[in-house]
Amino acid sequence: MKDVKIEFRKPIYPVSQDLQKYMENNNRVTGFRFHYDDLLRFSGYTSVLDKDGQDTLWLSVYYSEFEHAEIEANLNKIYTLLHSDGDEDVLPFLTVDSIHYCTFGNSKPFRIRVRNILNDNYTNFYIKKADASRLYGLELEDILSFNRINFLIYEDTLIEEHILGIPGDIFIKEHLENCSDQEKSQIAKEFVKFNERCMLGLLGDMRSYNYVIIPTHDFDQVVYRIRAIDFDQQSYEGQLKIYLPQYFKENQKMVELVNEKLKPSSVEQYRKEVRSAIAKRALASQLRLQQLLDIMKNDRISTVDYITQLKTALQKLTYNTQFLKCESMGEILETGLRFVVRNYQHTNIRR
């Protein structure tokens, strides 16, 4: 399997005033003063190892006594803003168990674990540099998928909830072989649907470590869902294959599973189901989606060369000449979604 290569690291694009205003109107902005850079003041760190003693590329950071007290109080407050609209009654019962820093990837996130001392239940969340690409990706996921995303921004800082699930690379390595034939067929179906959602939403770089597998017990079976957890490569790259998870070597096992378990007619059926579902969601949230796309169309979140490369590839794929008129990634995405809505809206009902 020939791997798709991402040649250059994506730059961080600033959040425009229009995008900031959109986020305020949709209750995504907090007034609590806390910056990503505040967490960079750590005085030391140790490597975080997995259960097999392998380096996870995360660092457990620690701070001086004075810094720690201030940072812990702020992080506990952020937890309440994210999960209970800032209810301070729970603050005396919260403690920060760990602060992990990842040096891998564009966003270099901090992962915060907050524990309730009354019952030892804990919750993770992330603090990252706010990036326009990531914000567009999070909003589009919230609007167009069956998933909901909880996040807040303050100036150049993004606070993002942890998405539960088994990381795709770990699931493929440790769990996939133990699944029954029926479960493997169901996982194959979900990968086809996930592949289609990423392409239609222009969400790139969905290697196995950038999505999670979510098993849910339903009567006498386990139902699996696949959910993206990294939105850094939203509408940036020019190469169409980057928006199709099937072309990454890390997903080779999943592709083999699709080829083994599904017939071409079934693959096409599941792709149509995704397009129909996205058409319905786009229509159900038409005003909010259009507001976001109008901002995205005027925002610079990619290069001219990438825009030209992608719109040309999509025109060849769909035979829709409207793509060639696009001058931004927002226009390309809007044209693609209009194509989906036009062709898959209420198809079966009309028939």
Secondary structure in CASP SS format (residue, H / E / C, confidence):
PFRMAT SS
TARGET T0000
AUTHOR 0000-0000-0000
METHOD secondary structure of the structure
MODEL  1
M C 1.00
K C 1.00
D C 1.00
V C 1.00
K C 1.00
I C 1.00
E C 1.00
F C 1.00
R C 1.00
K C 1.00
P C 1.00
I C 1.00
Y C 1.00
P C 1.00
V C 1.00
S C 1.00
Q H 1.00
D H 1.00
L H 1.00
Q H 1.00
K H 1.00
Y H 1.00
M H 1.00
E H 1.00
N H 1.00
N C 1.00
N C 1.00
R C 1.00
V E 1.00
T C 1.00
G C 1.00
F C 1.00
R C 1.00
F C 1.00
H C 1.00
Y H 1.00
D H 1.00
D H 1.00
L H 1.00
L H 1.00
R H 1.00
F C 1.00
S C 1.00
G E 1.00
Y E 1.00
T E 1.00
S E 1.00
V E 1.00
L E 1.00
D C 1.00
K C 1.00
D C 1.00
G C 1.00
Q C 1.00
D E 1.00
T E 1.00
L E 1.00
W E 1.00
L E 1.00
S E 1.00
V E 1.00
Y E 1.00
Y C 1.00
S C 1.00
E H 1.00
F H 1.00
E H 1.00
H H 1.00
A H 1.00
E H 1.00
I H 1.00
E H 1.00
A H 1.00
N H 1.00
L H 1.00
N H 1.00
K H 1.00
I H 1.00
Y H 1.00
T H 1.00
L H 1.00
L H 1.00
H H 1.00
S H 1.00
D C 1.00
G C 1.00
D C 1.00
E H 1.00
D H 1.00
V H 1.00
L H 1.00
P H 1.00
F H 1.00
L E 1.00
T E 1.00
V E 1.00
D E 1.00
S E 1.00
I E 1.00
H E 1.00
Y E 1.00
C E 1.00
T C 1.00
F C 1.00
G C 1.00
N C 1.00
S C 1.00
K C 1.00
P C 1.00
F E 1.00
R E 1.00
I E 1.00
R E 1.00
V E 1.00
R E 1.00
N E 1.00
I C 1.00
L C 1.00
N C 1.00
D C 1.00
N C 1.00
Y E 1.00
T E 1.00
N E 1.00
F E 1.00
Y E 1.00
I E 1.00
K E 1.00
K E 1.00
A C 1.00
D C 1.00
A H 1.00
S H 1.00
R H 1.00
L H 1.00
Y H 1.00
G H 1.00
L H 1.00
E H 1.00
L H 1.00
E H 1.00
D H 1.00
I H 1.00
L H 1.00
S C 1.00
F C 1.00
N C 1.00
R C 1.00
I C 1.00
N C 1.00
F E 1.00
L E 1.00
I E 1.00
Y E 1.00
E C 1.00
D C 1.00
T E 1.00
L E 1.00
I E 1.00
E E 1.00
E E 1.00
H C 1.00
I C 1.00
L C 1.00
G C 1.00
I E 1.00
P E 1.00
G H 1.00
D H 1.00
I H 1.00
F H 1.00
I H 1.00
K H 1.00
E H 1.00
H C 1.00
L H 1.00
E H 1.00
N H 1.00
C C 1.00
S C 1.00
D H 1.00
Q H 1.00
E H 1.00
K H 1.00
S H 1.00
Q H 1.00
I H 1.00
A H 1.00
K H 1.00
E H 1.00
F H 1.00
V H 1.00
K H 1.00
F H 1.00
N H 1.00
E H 1.00
R H 1.00
C H 1.00
M H 1.00
L H 1.00
G H 1.00
L C 1.00
L E 1.00
G C 1.00
D C 1.00
M C 1.00
R C 1.00
S H 1.00
Y H 1.00
N H 1.00
Y E 1.00
V E 1.00
I E 1.00
I E 1.00
P E 1.00
T E 1.00
H E 1.00
D E 1.00
F C 1.00
D C 1.00
Q E 1.00
V E 1.00
V E 1.00
Y E 1.00
R E 1.00
I E 1.00
R E 1.00
A E 1.00
I C 1.00
D C 1.00
F C 1.00
D C 1.00
Q C 1.00
Q E 1.00
S C 1.00
Y C 1.00
E C 1.00
G C 1.00
Q C 1.00
L H 1.00
K H 1.00
I H 1.00
Y H 1.00
L C 1.00
P H 1.00
Q H 1.00
Y H 1.00
F C 1.00
K H 1.00
E H 1.00
N H 1.00
Q H 1.00
K H 1.00
M H 1.00
V H 1.00
E H 1.00
L H 1.00
V H 1.00
N H 1.00
E H 1.00
K H 1.00
L C 1.00
K C 1.00
P H 1.00
S H 1.00
S H 1.00
V H 1.00
E H 1.00
Q H 1.00
Y H 1.00
R H 1.00
K H 1.00
E H 1.00
V H 1.00
R H 1.00
S H 1.00
A H 1.00
I H 1.00
A H 1.00
K H 1.00
R H 1.00
A H 1.00
L H 1.00
A H 1.00
S C 1.00
Q H 1.00
L H 1.00
R H 1.00
L H 1.00
Q H 1.00
Q H 1.00
L H 1.00
L H 1.00
D H 1.00
I H 1.00
M H 1.00
K H 1.00
N C 1.00
D C 1.00
R C 1.00
I C 1.00
S C 1.00
T C 1.00
V H 1.00
D H 1.00
Y H 1.00
I H 1.00
T H 1.00
Q H 1.00
L H 1.00
K H 1.00
T H 1.00
A H 1.00
L H 1.00
Q H 1.00
K H 1.00
L H 1.00
T H 1.00
Y C 1.00
N C 1.00
T H 1.00
Q H 1.00
F H 1.00
L H 1.00
K H 1.00
C C 1.00
E C 1.00
S C 1.00
M H 1.00
G H 1.00
E H 1.00
I H 1.00
L H 1.00
E H 1.00
T H 1.00
G H 1.00
L H 1.00
R H 1.00
F H 1.00
V H 1.00
V H 1.00
R H 1.00
N H 1.00
Y H 1.00
Q C 1.00
H C 1.00
T H 1.00
N H 1.00
I H 1.00
R H 1.00
R C 1.00
END
